[in-house]
């Protein structure tokens, strides 16, 4: 049975460590679809009601909370990240290079 694109994305997202973030592009690259960052975004939108997928830990390539409008409430994504110790200023992850998790480390 072949695993579909969204399932591959979700498998990676479930492995993002607590208090860390990764990007849509890094996820796409890690599943062998480097040019599919936007599709990863669609996958994140589709899983918003699944508590087993920490979609709040996925940001854009410079640390912006570009998916925040898909979460209930105006600041839920930020609140979830801050609860994990991630500092956010003006919708951007602070110390992004330090807390960025590269899914390629799984290989």
Gaussian input, Z-matrix of N, CA and C with variables (Angstrom, degrees):
# hf/3-21g

backbone

0 1
 N
 C     1     B1
 C     2     B2     1     A1
 N     3     B3     2     A2     1     D1
 C     4     B4     3     A3     2     D2
 C     5     B5     4     A4     3     D3
 N     6     B6     5     A5     4     D4
 C     7     B7     6     A6     5     D5
 C     8     B8     7     A7     6     D6
 N     9     B9     8     A8     7     D7
 C    10    B10     9     A9     8     D8
 C    11    B11    10    A10     9     D9
 N    12    B12    11    A11    10    D10
 C    13    B13    12    A12    11    D11
 C    14    B14    13    A13    12    D12
 N    15    B15    14    A14    13    D13
 C    16    B16    15    A15    14    D14
 C    17    B17    16    A16    15    D15
 N    18    B18    17    A17    16    D16
 C    19    B19    18    A18    17    D17
 C    20    B20    19    A19    18    D18
 N    21    B21    20    A20    19    D19
 C    22    B22    21    A21    20    D20
 C    23    B23    22    A22    21    D21
 N    24    B24    23    A23    22    D22
 C    25    B25    24    A24    23    D23
 C    26    B26    25    A25    24    D24
 N    27    B27    26    A26    25    D25
 C    28    B28    27    A27    26    D26
 C    29    B29    28    A28    27    D27
 N    30    B30    29    A29    28    D28
 C    31    B31    30    A30    29    D29
 C    32    B32    31    A31    30    D30
 N    33    B33    32    A32    31    D31
 C    34    B34    33    A33    32    D32
 C    35    B35    34    A34    33    D33
 N    36    B36    35    A35    34    D34
 C    37    B37    36    A36    35    D35
 C    38    B38    37    A37    36    D36
 N    39    B39    38    A38    37    D37
 C    40    B40    39    A39    38    D38
 C    41    B41    40    A40    39    D39
 N    42    B42    41    A41    40    D40
 C    43    B43    42    A42    41    D41
 C    44    B44    43    A43    42    D42
 N    45    B45    44    A44    43    D43
 C    46    B46    45    A45    44    D44
 C    47    B47    46    A46    45    D45
 N    48    B48    47    A47    46    D46
 C    49    B49    48    A48    47    D47
 C    50    B50    49    A49    48    D48
 N    51    B51    50    A50    49    D49
 C    52    B52    51    A51    50    D50
 C    53    B53    52    A52    51    D51
 N    54    B54    53    A53    52    D52
 C    55    B55    54    A54    53    D53
 C    56    B56    55    A55    54    D54
 N    57    B57    56    A56    55    D55
 C    58    B58    57    A57    56    D56
 C    59    B59    58    A58    57    D57
 N    60    B60    59    A59    58    D58
 C    61    B61    60    A60    59    D59
 C    62    B62    61    A61    60    D60
 N    63    B63    62    A62    61    D61
 C    64    B64    63    A63    62    D62
 C    65    B65    64    A64    63    D63
 N    66    B66    65    A65    64    D64
 C    67    B67    66    A66    65    D65
 C    68    B68    67    A67    66    D66
 N    69    B69    68    A68    67    D67
 C    70    B70    69    A69    68    D68
 C    71    B71    70    A70    69    D69
 N    72    B72    71    A71    70    D70
 C    73    B73    72    A72    71    D71
 C    74    B74    73    A73    72    D72
 N    75    B75    74    A74    73    D73
 C    76    B76    75    A75    74    D74
 C    77    B77    76    A76    75    D75
 N    78    B78    77    A77    76    D76
 C    79    B79    78    A78    77    D77
 C    80    B80    79    A79    78    D78
 N    81    B81    80    A80    79    D79
 C    82    B82    81    A81    80    D80
 C    83    B83    82    A82    81    D81
 N    84    B84    83    A83    82    D82
 C    85    B85    84    A84    83    D83
 C    86    B86    85    A85    84    D84
 N    87    B87    86    A86    85    D85
 C    88    B88    87    A87    86    D86
 C    89    B89    88    A88    87    D87
 N    90    B90    89    A89    88    D88
 C    91    B91    90    A90    89    D89
 C    92    B92    91    A91    90    D90
 N    93    B93    92    A92    91    D91
 C    94    B94    93    A93    92    D92
 C    95    B95    94    A94    93    D93
 N    96    B96    95    A95    94    D94
 C    97    B97    96    A96    95    D95
 C    98    B98    97    A97    96    D96
 N    99    B99    98    A98    97    D97
 C   100   B100    99    A99    98    D98
 C   101   B101   100   A100    99    D99
 N   102   B102   101   A101   100   D100
 C   103   B103   102   A102   101   D101
 C   104   B104   103   A103   102   D102
 N   105   B105   104   A104   103   D103
 C   106   B106   105   A105   104   D104
 C   107   B107   106   A106   105   D105
 N   108   B108   107   A107   106   D106
 C   109   B109   108   A108   107   D107
 C   110   B110   109   A109   108   D108
 N   111   B111   110   A110   109   D109
 C   112   B112   111   A111   110   D110
 C   113   B113   112   A112   111   D111
 N   114   B114   113   A113   112   D112
 C   115   B115   114   A114   113   D113
 C   116   B116   115   A115   114   D114
 N   117   B117   116   A116   115   D115
 C   118   B118   117   A117   116   D116
 C   119   B119   118   A118   117   D117
 N   120   B120   119   A119   118   D118
 C   121   B121   120   A120   119   D119
 C   122   B122   121   A121   120   D120
 N   123   B123   122   A122   121   D121
 C   124   B124   123   A123   122   D122
 C   125   B125   124   A124   123   D123
 N   126   B126   125   A125   124   D124
 C   127   B127   126   A126   125   D125
 C   128   B128   127   A127   126   D126
 N   129   B129   128   A128   127   D127
 C   130   B130   129   A129   128   D128
 C   131   B131   130   A130   129   D129
 N   132   B132   131   A131   130   D130
 C   133   B133   132   A132   131   D131
 C   134   B134   133   A133   132   D132
 N   135   B135   134   A134   133   D133
 C   136   B136   135   A135   134   D134
 C   137   B137   136   A136   135   D135
 N   138   B138   137   A137   136   D136
 C   139   B139   138   A138   137   D137
 C   140   B140   139   A139   138   D138
 N   141   B141   140   A140   139   D139
 C   142   B142   141   A141   140   D140
 C   143   B143   142   A142   141   D141
 N   144   B144   143   A143   142   D142
 C   145   B145   144   A144   143   D143
 C   146   B146   145   A145   144   D144
 N   147   B147   146   A146   145   D145
 C   148   B148   147   A147   146   D146
 C   149   B149   148   A148   147   D147
 N   150   B150   149   A149   148   D148
 C   151   B151   150   A150   149   D149
 C   152   B152   151   A151   150   D150
 N   153   B153   152   A152   151   D151
 C   154   B154   153   A153   152   D152
 C   155   B155   154   A154   153   D153
 N   156   B156   155   A155   154   D154
 C   157   B157   156   A156   155   D155
 C   158   B158   157   A157   156   D156
 N   159   B159   158   A158   157   D157
 C   160   B160   159   A159   158   D158
 C   161   B161   160   A160   159   D159
 N   162   B162   161   A161   160   D160
 C   163   B163   162   A162   161   D161
 C   164   B164   163   A163   162   D162
 N   165   B165   164   A164   163   D163
 C   166   B166   165   A165   164   D164
 C   167   B167   166   A166   165   D165
 N   168   B168   167   A167   166   D166
 C   169   B169   168   A168   167   D167
 C   170   B170   169   A169   168   D168
 N   171   B171   170   A170   169   D169
 C   172   B172   171   A171   170   D170
 C   173   B173   172   A172   171   D171
 N   174   B174   173   A173   172   D172
 C   175   B175   174   A174   173   D173
 C   176   B176   175   A175   174   D174
 N   177   B177   176   A176   175   D175
 C   178   B178   177   A177   176   D176
 C   179   B179   178   A178   177   D177
 N   180   B180   179   A179   178   D178
 C   181   B181   180   A180   179   D179
 C   182   B182   181   A181   180   D180
 N   183   B183   182   A182   181   D181
 C   184   B184   183   A183   182   D182
 C   185   B185   184   A184   183   D183
 N   186   B186   185   A185   184   D184
 C   187   B187   186   A186   185   D185
 C   188   B188   187   A187   186   D186
 N   189   B189   188   A188   187   D187
 C   190   B190   189   A189   188   D188
 C   191   B191   190   A190   189   D189
 N   192   B192   191   A191   190   D190
 C   193   B193   192   A192   191   D191
 C   194   B194   193   A193   192   D192
 N   195   B195   194   A194   193   D193
 C   196   B196   195   A195   194   D194
 C   197   B197   196   A196   195   D195
 N   198   B198   197   A197   196   D196
 C   199   B199   198   A198   197   D197
 C   200   B200   199   A199   198   D198
 N   201   B201   200   A200   199   D199
 C   202   B202   201   A201   200   D200
 C   203   B203   202   A202   201   D201
 N   204   B204   203   A203   202   D202
 C   205   B205   204   A204   203   D203
 C   206   B206   205   A205   204   D204
 N   207   B207   206   A206   205   D205
 C   208   B208   207   A207   206   D206
 C   209   B209   208   A208   207   D207
 N   210   B210   209   A209   208   D208
 C   211   B211   210   A210   209   D209
 C   212   B212   211   A211   210   D210
 N   213   B213   212   A212   211   D211
 C   214   B214   213   A213   212   D212
 C   215   B215   214   A214   213   D213
 N   216   B216   215   A215   214   D214
 C   217   B217   216   A216   215   D215
 C   218   B218   217   A217   216   D216
 N   219   B219   218   A218   217   D217
 C   220   B220   219   A219   218   D218
 C   221   B221   220   A220   219   D219
 N   222   B222   221   A221   220   D220
 C   223   B223   222   A222   221   D221
 C   224   B224   223   A223   222   D222
 N   225   B225   224   A224   223   D223
 C   226   B226   225   A225   224   D224
 C   227   B227   226   A226   225   D225
 N   228   B228   227   A227   226   D226
 C   229   B229   228   A228   227   D227
 C   230   B230   229   A229   228   D228
 N   231   B231   230   A230   229   D229
 C   232   B232   231   A231   230   D230
 C   233   B233   232   A232   231   D231
 N   234   B234   233   A233   232   D232
 C   235   B235   234   A234   233   D233
 C   236   B236   235   A235   234   D234
 N   237   B237   236   A236   235   D235
 C   238   B238   237   A237   236   D236
 C   239   B239   238   A238   237   D237
 N   240   B240   239   A239   238   D238
 C   241   B241   240   A240   239   D239
 C   242   B242   241   A241   240   D240
 N   243   B243   242   A242   241   D241
 C   244   B244   243   A243   242   D242
 C   245   B245   244   A244   243   D243
 N   246   B246   245   A245   244   D244
 C   247   B247   246   A246   245   D245
 C   248   B248   247   A247   246   D246
 N   249   B249   248   A248   247   D247
 C   250   B250   249   A249   248   D248
 C   251   B251   250   A250   249   D249
 N   252   B252   251   A251   250   D250
 C   253   B253   252   A252   251   D251
 C   254   B254   253   A253   252   D252
 N   255   B255   254   A254   253   D253
 C   256   B256   255   A255   254   D254
 C   257   B257   256   A256   255   D255
 N   258   B258   257   A257   256   D256
 C   259   B259   258   A258   257   D257
 C   260   B260   259   A259   258   D258
 N   261   B261   260   A260   259   D259
 C   262   B262   261   A261   260   D260
 C   263   B263   262   A262   261   D261
 N   264   B264   263   A263   262   D262
 C   265   B265   264   A264   263   D263
 C   266   B266   265   A265   264   D264
 N   267   B267   266   A266   265   D265
 C   268   B268   267   A267   266   D266
 C   269   B269   268   A268   267   D267
 N   270   B270   269   A269   268   D268
 C   271   B271   270   A270   269   D269
 C   272   B272   271   A271   270   D270
 N   273   B273   272   A272   271   D271
 C   274   B274   273   A273   272   D272
 C   275   B275   274   A274   273   D273
 N   276   B276   275   A275   274   D274
 C   277   B277   276   A276   275   D275
 C   278   B278   277   A277   276   D276
 N   279   B279   278   A278   277   D277
 C   280   B280   279   A279   278   D278
 C   281   B281   280   A280   279   D279
 N   282   B282   281   A281   280   D280
 C   283   B283   282   A282   281   D281
 C   284   B284   283   A283   282   D282
 N   285   B285   284   A284   283   D283
 C   286   B286   285   A285   284   D284
 C   287   B287   286   A286   285   D285
 N   288   B288   287   A287   286   D286
 C   289   B289   288   A288   287   D287
 C   290   B290   289   A289   288   D288
 N   291   B291   290   A290   289   D289
 C   292   B292   291   A291   290   D290
 C   293   B293   292   A292   291   D291
 N   294   B294   293   A293   292   D292
 C   295   B295   294   A294   293   D293
 C   296   B296   295   A295   294   D294
 N   297   B297   296   A296   295   D295
 C   298   B298   297   A297   296   D296
 C   299   B299   298   A298   297   D297
 N   300   B300   299   A299   298   D298
 C   301   B301   300   A300   299   D299
 C   302   B302   301   A301   300   D300
 N   303   B303   302   A302   301   D301
 C   304   B304   303   A303   302   D302
 C   305   B305   304   A304   303   D303
 N   306   B306   305   A305   304   D304
 C   307   B307   306   A306   305   D305
 C   308   B308   307   A307   306   D306
 N   309   B309   308   A308   307   D307
 C   310   B310   309   A309   308   D308
 C   311   B311   310   A310   309   D309
 N   312   B312   311   A311   310   D310
 C   313   B313   312   A312   311   D311
 C   314   B314   313   A313   312   D312
 N   315   B315   314   A314   313   D313
 C   316   B316   315   A315   314   D314
 C   317   B317   316   A316   315   D315
 N   318   B318   317   A317   316   D316
 C   319   B319   318   A318   317   D317
 C   320   B320   319   A319   318   D318

   B1=1.4515
   B2=1.5344
   B3=1.3062
   B4=1.4568
   B5=1.5268
   B6=1.3150
   B7=1.4626
   B8=1.5249
   B9=1.3403
   B10=1.4665
   B11=1.5283
   B12=1.3034
   B13=1.4568
   B14=1.5282
   B15=1.3232
   B16=1.4637
   B17=1.5261
   B18=1.3267
   B19=1.4655
   B20=1.5270
   B21=1.3296
   B22=1.4718
   B23=1.5271
   B24=1.3176
   B25=1.4641
   B26=1.5258
   B27=1.3193
   B28=1.4664
   B29=1.5269
   B30=1.3258
   B31=1.4639
   B32=1.5299
   B33=1.3287
   B34=1.4660
   B35=1.5280
   B36=1.3249
   B37=1.4661
   B38=1.5258
   B39=1.3169
   B40=1.4717
   B41=1.5255
   B42=1.3236
   B43=1.4676
   B44=1.5262
   B45=1.3310
   B46=1.4730
   B47=1.5285
   B48=1.3199
   B49=1.4636
   B50=1.5320
   B51=1.3095
   B52=1.4668
   B53=1.5313
   B54=1.3273
   B55=1.4591
   B56=1.5086
   B57=1.3292
   B58=1.4599
   B59=1.5274
   B60=1.3144
   B61=1.4670
   B62=1.5198
   B63=1.3158
   B64=1.4558
   B65=1.5240
   B66=1.3234
   B67=1.4656
   B68=1.5254
   B69=1.3178
   B70=1.4633
   B71=1.5300
   B72=1.3196
   B73=1.4643
   B74=1.5140
   B75=1.3260
   B76=1.4667
   B77=1.5186
   B78=1.3245
   B79=1.4655
   B80=1.5276
   B81=1.3324
   B82=1.4631
   B83=1.5268
   B84=1.3129
   B85=1.4622
   B86=1.5243
   B87=1.3164
   B88=1.4677
   B89=1.5282
   B90=1.3272
   B91=1.4699
   B92=1.5354
   B93=1.3352
   B94=1.4580
   B95=1.5092
   B96=1.3381
   B97=1.4628
   B98=1.5364
   B99=1.3138
   B100=1.4601
   B101=1.5268
   B102=1.3081
   B103=1.4713
   B104=1.5272
   B105=1.3211
   B106=1.4648
   B107=1.5259
   B108=1.3290
   B109=1.4672
   B110=1.5290
   B111=1.3151
   B112=1.4753
   B113=1.5273
   B114=1.3172
   B115=1.4657
   B116=1.5337
   B117=1.3274
   B118=1.4663
   B119=1.5272
   B120=1.3219
   B121=1.4648
   B122=1.5200
   B123=1.3238
   B124=1.4752
   B125=1.5243
   B126=1.3226
   B127=1.4642
   B128=1.5329
   B129=1.3286
   B130=1.4690
   B131=1.5308
   B132=1.3168
   B133=1.4637
   B134=1.5248
   B135=1.3222
   B136=1.4652
   B137=1.5254
   B138=1.3281
   B139=1.4697
   B140=1.5195
   B141=1.3043
   B142=1.4680
   B143=1.5245
   B144=1.3119
   B145=1.4653
   B146=1.5260
   B147=1.3324
   B148=1.4617
   B149=1.5264
   B150=1.3112
   B151=1.4653
   B152=1.5253
   B153=1.3356
   B154=1.4635
   B155=1.5234
   B156=1.3323
   B157=1.4668
   B158=1.5303
   B159=1.3324
   B160=1.4680
   B161=1.5337
   B162=1.3281
   B163=1.4679
   B164=1.5269
   B165=1.3258
   B166=1.4673
   B167=1.5242
   B168=1.3165
   B169=1.4629
   B170=1.5311
   B171=1.3353
   B172=1.4672
   B173=1.5263
   B174=1.3303
   B175=1.4651
   B176=1.5278
   B177=1.3205
   B178=1.4657
   B179=1.5378
   B180=1.3158
   B181=1.4650
   B182=1.5308
   B183=1.3267
   B184=1.4673
   B185=1.5292
   B186=1.3227
   B187=1.4594
   B188=1.5113
   B189=1.3220
   B190=1.4656
   B191=1.5236
   B192=1.3196
   B193=1.4617
   B194=1.5282
   B195=1.3134
   B196=1.4658
   B197=1.5200
   B198=1.3246
   B199=1.4575
   B200=1.5106
   B201=1.3205
   B202=1.4702
   B203=1.5217
   B204=1.3218
   B205=1.4629
   B206=1.5338
   B207=1.3339
   B208=1.4613
   B209=1.5319
   B210=1.3274
   B211=1.4564
   B212=1.5241
   B213=1.3255
   B214=1.4710
   B215=1.5217
   B216=1.3014
   B217=1.4612
   B218=1.5136
   B219=1.2937
   B220=1.4628
   B221=1.5238
   B222=1.3268
   B223=1.4593
   B224=1.5229
   B225=1.3318
   B226=1.4622
   B227=1.5226
   B228=1.3205
   B229=1.4673
   B230=1.5215
   B231=1.3194
   B232=1.4674
   B233=1.5294
   B234=1.3134
   B235=1.4658
   B236=1.5283
   B237=1.3274
   B238=1.4640
   B239=1.5252
   B240=1.3206
   B241=1.4638
   B242=1.5280
   B243=1.3159
   B244=1.4651
   B245=1.5246
   B246=1.3369
   B247=1.4663
   B248=1.5265
   B249=1.3306
   B250=1.4660
   B251=1.5263
   B252=1.3274
   B253=1.4570
   B254=1.5121
   B255=1.3258
   B256=1.4683
   B257=1.5232
   B258=1.3117
   B259=1.4657
   B260=1.5295
   B261=1.3378
   B262=1.4660
   B263=1.5290
   B264=1.3260
   B265=1.4588
   B266=1.5235
   B267=1.3332
   B268=1.4654
   B269=1.5327
   B270=1.3415
   B271=1.4696
   B272=1.5209
   B273=1.3204
   B274=1.4686
   B275=1.5237
   B276=1.3329
   B277=1.4567
   B278=1.5211
   B279=1.3265
   B280=1.4564
   B281=1.5346
   B282=1.3235
   B283=1.4696
   B284=1.5284
   B285=1.3178
   B286=1.4637
   B287=1.5293
   B288=1.3210
   B289=1.4649
   B290=1.5271
   B291=1.3166
   B292=1.4576
   B293=1.5269
   B294=1.3274
   B295=1.4674
   B296=1.5293
   B297=1.3308
   B298=1.4674
   B299=1.5242
   B300=1.3349
   B301=1.4572
   B302=1.5098
   B303=1.3245
   B304=1.4563
   B305=1.5281
   B306=1.3421
   B307=1.4654
   B308=1.5269
   B309=1.3209
   B310=1.4692
   B311=1.5199
   B312=1.3286
   B313=1.4675
   B314=1.5259
   B315=1.3167
   B316=1.4669
   B317=1.5232
   B318=1.3034
   B319=1.4789
   B320=1.5056
   A1=109.38
   A2=117.03
   A3=121.21
   A4=110.26
   A5=114.97
   A6=120.90
   A7=107.73
   A8=116.91
   A9=118.65
   A10=111.69
   A11=115.81
   A12=123.00
   A13=111.83
   A14=117.64
   A15=120.60
   A16=110.96
   A17=117.42
   A18=120.00
   A19=111.56
   A20=116.87
   A21=120.60
   A22=110.12
   A23=116.07
   A24=120.79
   A25=110.07
   A26=116.42
   A27=120.32
   A28=111.85
   A29=117.30
   A30=120.77
   A31=110.53
   A32=117.10
   A33=121.08
   A34=110.13
   A35=117.04
   A36=120.91
   A37=111.11
   A38=117.20
   A39=120.14
   A40=112.42
   A41=117.42
   A42=121.32
   A43=113.48
   A44=117.69
   A45=119.66
   A46=107.41
   A47=117.42
   A48=119.85
   A49=112.69
   A50=115.04
   A51=123.83
   A52=108.33
   A53=116.78
   A54=121.43
   A55=114.94
   A56=117.14
   A57=121.99
   A58=108.27
   A59=116.77
   A60=122.43
   A61=109.14
   A62=115.08
   A63=120.91
   A64=107.67
   A65=115.95
   A66=119.40
   A67=111.27
   A68=114.31
   A69=121.25
   A70=109.77
   A71=115.85
   A72=120.77
   A73=113.37
   A74=117.08
   A75=120.51
   A76=110.64
   A77=116.54
   A78=120.68
   A79=109.72
   A80=116.28
   A81=120.64
   A82=110.65
   A83=116.47
   A84=120.92
   A85=110.73
   A86=116.96
   A87=120.60
   A88=113.27
   A89=116.65
   A90=119.12
   A91=111.45
   A92=115.91
   A93=120.39
   A94=115.23
   A95=116.46
   A96=121.21
   A97=108.79
   A98=116.12
   A99=122.94
   A100=114.85
   A101=118.60
   A102=120.79
   A103=112.94
   A104=116.20
   A105=120.00
   A106=114.11
   A107=117.50
   A108=120.74
   A109=111.68
   A110=117.08
   A111=119.47
   A112=111.46
   A113=116.62
   A114=120.12
   A115=110.66
   A116=116.26
   A117=119.65
   A118=108.62
   A119=116.45
   A120=120.86
   A121=111.72
   A122=116.28
   A123=120.13
   A124=110.17
   A125=116.30
   A126=120.07
   A127=110.32
   A128=116.64
   A129=120.42
   A130=110.58
   A131=116.69
   A132=120.74
   A133=111.08
   A134=115.87
   A135=121.00
   A136=114.04
   A137=117.62
   A138=119.45
   A139=112.83
   A140=118.11
   A141=120.67
   A142=114.56
   A143=118.40
   A144=120.60
   A145=112.85
   A146=117.13
   A147=121.45
   A148=109.19
   A149=116.92
   A150=121.58
   A151=113.41
   A152=117.61
   A153=119.84
   A154=112.22
   A155=116.53
   A156=121.25
   A157=108.35
   A158=117.75
   A159=120.76
   A160=112.48
   A161=115.73
   A162=121.74
   A163=112.33
   A164=117.50
   A165=120.28
   A166=112.17
   A167=118.02
   A168=122.02
   A169=112.95
   A170=116.75
   A171=120.60
   A172=108.83
   A173=115.79
   A174=122.77
   A175=108.77
   A176=116.93
   A177=116.88
   A178=109.92
   A179=116.54
   A180=121.69
   A181=114.87
   A182=117.32
   A183=119.41
   A184=112.16
   A185=115.82
   A186=119.88
   A187=116.18
   A188=117.74
   A189=120.08
   A190=111.26
   A191=116.06
   A192=122.21
   A193=109.49
   A194=116.47
   A195=120.85
   A196=112.61
   A197=118.60
   A198=120.76
   A199=114.26
   A200=117.44
   A201=120.59
   A202=113.77
   A203=118.37
   A204=120.28
   A205=112.41
   A206=117.76
   A207=120.85
   A208=112.45
   A209=116.60
   A210=121.14
   A211=109.52
   A212=115.50
   A213=119.98
   A214=108.99
   A215=116.40
   A216=119.70
   A217=110.07
   A218=116.46
   A219=120.44
   A220=113.79
   A221=118.45
   A222=120.41
   A223=113.94
   A224=118.31
   A225=120.05
   A226=112.56
   A227=118.32
   A228=120.50
   A229=109.96
   A230=116.02
   A231=120.69
   A232=110.62
   A233=117.18
   A234=120.58
   A235=111.48
   A236=116.86
   A237=120.37
   A238=110.78
   A239=116.84
   A240=120.19
   A241=111.18
   A242=116.85
   A243=119.83
   A244=111.36
   A245=117.39
   A246=120.50
   A247=111.55
   A248=116.20
   A249=121.43
   A250=111.72
   A251=116.99
   A252=120.76
   A253=114.95
   A254=117.47
   A255=121.49
   A256=108.24
   A257=116.29
   A258=121.37
   A259=110.03
   A260=115.37
   A261=122.04
   A262=108.24
   A263=116.64
   A264=121.96
   A265=107.17
   A266=116.07
   A267=121.42
   A268=112.09
   A269=115.84
   A270=122.96
   A271=113.78
   A272=117.53
   A273=120.53
   A274=110.26
   A275=115.31
   A276=121.80
   A277=108.99
   A278=115.94
   A279=121.38
   A280=108.54
   A281=116.46
   A282=121.25
   A283=111.20
   A284=115.24
   A285=121.56
   A286=112.17
   A287=117.51
   A288=120.41
   A289=111.89
   A290=116.64
   A291=121.38
   A292=112.31
   A293=117.08
   A294=119.16
   A295=113.17
   A296=117.18
   A297=120.70
   A298=109.28
   A299=115.43
   A300=121.51
   A301=108.45
   A302=115.70
   A303=121.17
   A304=109.73
   A305=117.44
   A306=120.33
   A307=113.30
   A308=117.32
   A309=120.55
   A310=110.18
   A311=117.54
   A312=121.39
   A313=111.40
   A314=117.31
   A315=122.24
   A316=111.52
   A317=116.02
   A318=119.80
   A319=111.92
   D1=127.27
   D2=-179.23
   D3=-84.15
   D4=137.61
   D5=178.15
   D6=-84.30
   D7=132.50
   D8=-178.93
   D9=-80.01
   D10=168.01
   D11=-175.97
   D12=-53.55
   D13=-50.80
   D14=-177.61
   D15=-59.95
   D16=-41.53
   D17=179.55
   D18=-63.53
   D19=-37.24
   D20=176.35
   D21=-63.67
   D22=-43.39
   D23=178.27
   D24=-60.58
   D25=-48.87
   D26=-177.50
   D27=-62.41
   D28=-35.40
   D29=178.26
   D30=-62.03
   D31=-39.40
   D32=177.97
   D33=-70.53
   D34=-47.40
   D35=-176.58
   D36=-59.88
   D37=-37.08
   D38=178.82
   D39=-62.65
   D40=-17.40
   D41=-177.96
   D42=-96.14
   D43=-4.03
   D44=179.14
   D45=-64.24
   D46=122.80
   D47=-178.00
   D48=-64.96
   D49=149.40
   D50=174.75
   D51=-53.07
   D52=133.25
   D53=177.85
   D54=79.04
   D55=10.56
   D56=178.69
   D57=-124.20
   D58=164.67
   D59=176.66
   D60=-135.26
   D61=160.77
   D62=171.94
   D63=-140.03
   D64=177.46
   D65=-176.33
   D66=-113.07
   D67=161.36
   D68=176.91
   D69=-56.88
   D70=-45.21
   D71=-178.58
   D72=-65.16
   D73=-38.80
   D74=179.09
   D75=-64.85
   D76=-38.43
   D77=177.00
   D78=-65.10
   D79=-47.10
   D80=179.98
   D81=-57.47
   D82=-46.12
   D83=-179.97
   D84=-62.02
   D85=-40.63
   D86=-175.85
   D87=-66.93
   D88=-22.72
   D89=178.70
   D90=-101.89
   D91=13.15
   D92=175.52
   D93=80.85
   D94=20.51
   D95=-178.86
   D96=-131.21
   D97=58.67
   D98=-170.36
   D99=-53.07
   D100=-28.01
   D101=-177.93
   D102=-94.99
   D103=17.11
   D104=-174.25
   D105=-113.31
   D106=33.24
   D107=-179.63
   D108=-59.24
   D109=-38.13
   D110=179.36
   D111=-65.42
   D112=-35.64
   D113=176.83
   D114=-65.68
   D115=-35.03
   D116=175.53
   D117=-62.48
   D118=-39.94
   D119=176.08
   D120=-58.88
   D121=-42.78
   D122=177.63
   D123=-62.53
   D124=-39.98
   D125=178.93
   D126=-62.66
   D127=-40.58
   D128=179.54
   D129=-64.94
   D130=-38.59
   D131=177.53
   D132=-63.83
   D133=-37.74
   D134=-176.83
   D135=-74.21
   D136=-15.45
   D137=-175.47
   D138=-106.68
   D139=12.70
   D140=-171.06
   D141=-59.99
   D142=-19.60
   D143=179.45
   D144=-100.74
   D145=8.34
   D146=-179.59
   D147=-102.66
   D148=106.82
   D149=-176.63
   D150=-69.03
   D151=-11.00
   D152=179.95
   D153=-83.93
   D154=-7.04
   D155=-178.03
   D156=-114.27
   D157=110.30
   D158=-178.25
   D159=-78.48
   D160=67.05
   D161=-176.39
   D162=-59.80
   D163=-24.29
   D164=-179.90
   D165=-64.42
   D166=-15.89
   D167=-179.33
   D168=-88.01
   D169=4.81
   D170=-179.96
   D171=-108.71
   D172=121.28
   D173=-177.04
   D174=-128.67
   D175=179.13
   D176=179.67
   D177=-81.96
   D178=-178.63
   D179=-170.92
   D180=-66.98
   D181=-13.13
   D182=176.45
   D183=-114.34
   D184=10.49
   D185=175.13
   D186=91.64
   D187=10.32
   D188=178.55
   D189=-79.08
   D190=143.38
   D191=178.51
   D192=-81.96
   D193=66.00
   D194=-174.64
   D195=-69.79
   D196=-19.74
   D197=-179.85
   D198=-95.30
   D199=7.69
   D200=-172.23
   D201=-61.44
   D202=-29.20
   D203=-178.25
   D204=-72.04
   D205=-7.45
   D206=177.83
   D207=-90.70
   D208=-3.60
   D209=178.92
   D210=-98.00
   D211=147.09
   D212=176.89
   D213=-61.79
   D214=139.92
   D215=-179.18
   D216=78.56
   D217=155.25
   D218=-173.18
   D219=-75.11
   D220=-25.48
   D221=-176.14
   D222=-125.87
   D223=19.82
   D224=-174.75
   D225=-60.57
   D226=-43.64
   D227=-179.84
   D228=-59.10
   D229=-46.77
   D230=179.27
   D231=-62.71
   D232=-44.02
   D233=-179.54
   D234=-61.68
   D235=-42.46
   D236=178.99
   D237=-61.94
   D238=-43.19
   D239=178.59
   D240=-66.72
   D241=-44.01
   D242=179.49
   D243=-63.49
   D244=-33.84
   D245=176.09
   D246=-62.95
   D247=-22.59
   D248=178.16
   D249=-94.94
   D250=4.82
   D251=177.93
   D252=91.60
   D253=7.87
   D254=179.33
   D255=-85.81
   D256=127.15
   D257=179.74
   D258=-87.22
   D259=130.90
   D260=-179.59
   D261=-123.96
   D262=130.54
   D263=174.75
   D264=-132.99
   D265=126.23
   D266=-179.60
   D267=52.38
   D268=47.22
   D269=177.90
   D270=63.56
   D271=22.58
   D272=-179.22
   D273=-130.16
   D274=134.32
   D275=177.47
   D276=-66.31
   D277=128.92
   D278=176.58
   D279=-86.14
   D280=151.01
   D281=-177.70
   D282=55.39
   D283=39.81
   D284=-175.72
   D285=-53.47
   D286=-45.80
   D287=-178.19
   D288=-61.84
   D289=-30.85
   D290=-177.90
   D291=-76.61
   D292=-39.60
   D293=-175.87
   D294=-100.61
   D295=0.72
   D296=176.94
   D297=-64.91
   D298=131.79
   D299=176.26
   D300=-109.37
   D301=125.40
   D302=-178.94
   D303=-96.23
   D304=114.12
   D305=-179.32
   D306=-61.05
   D307=-17.25
   D308=177.25
   D309=-63.11
   D310=-20.50
   D311=178.77
   D312=-64.33
   D313=-17.75
   D314=-179.48
   D315=-71.97
   D316=-23.12
   D317=-173.47
   D318=-84.71

